[in-house]
Amino acid sequence: MQTAIVIIYTLALTVIFLYSLAQLNLLLNYLKAKKKKDDAPVFDFSKAEEIPFVTIQLPLYNELYVVERLLDNIAQIDYPLDKLEIQVLDDSTDESLQTTQRKIEALQAAGIPIKHITRTNRQGFKAGALKEGLAIAKGEFIAIFDSDFVPNPDWLQKTVPYFKDEKIGVVQTRWAHLNRDYSLLTKIQAFALDFHFVLEQVGRNFGHHFINFNGTAGIWRKTCILDAGNWQGDTLTE
């Protein structure tokens, strides 16, 4: 019995040690990345021919309390309207469906290129909605935002240019927090997410490892999604 306990204890310490080494590697990569000059090739948006077509996808499900804020925010995105398409992928089953429809009609009347796309079933849930929207998306690049996100107007201006490098398949941006100071719990959650985005994601990227796509606040090269087998509804997250 004592031998078994020692073995289990040793294995646990070994796992913790290896995990610590991995985190140390990410930290070192992060520190190196901070010193590296950003010399990546980028699209020149002063030239109209270099501005690619972008589709923004907004998957929704019963988001009555935040949908209007989301749509008002997305309508402020600074990008040429003739190179932009907004898909509202609405699987809602409550009164928010009508609220969303009215808001979209108002934005359409104001000249915003936005579509309200609904489904008769929720097959695949969010991933299924993204997949169906992707099938008719016009954009070469696909930006995705959940309903509780409020990207800055220059978000596309800051992310799309990096796709000049044809090896770039996705650009994931860091999350900020509207309610960071609401409570001790939100402060802890914000700290944990900041650690993930600032240290882990940067460290992985600099070390040429795969980074996470966090399901929102990121933009994909459409062909990359398709090459990877498209969205799958049987995964825990997108």
Secondary structure, DSSP 8 states (H G I E B T S, - for coil): -HHHHHHHHHHHHHHHHHHHHHHHHHHHHHHHHHHS--------TTSGGG---EEEEEEESS-TTTHHHHHHHHTT--S-GGGEEEEEEE---STHHHHHHHHHHHHHHTT--EEEEE-SS-TTHHHHHHHHHHHH---SEEEE--TT----TTHHHHHGGGGGSTT--EEE-----TTTTS-HHHHHHHHHHHHIIIIIIHHHHHTT------SSSEEEEHHHHHHTTS--TTSS--
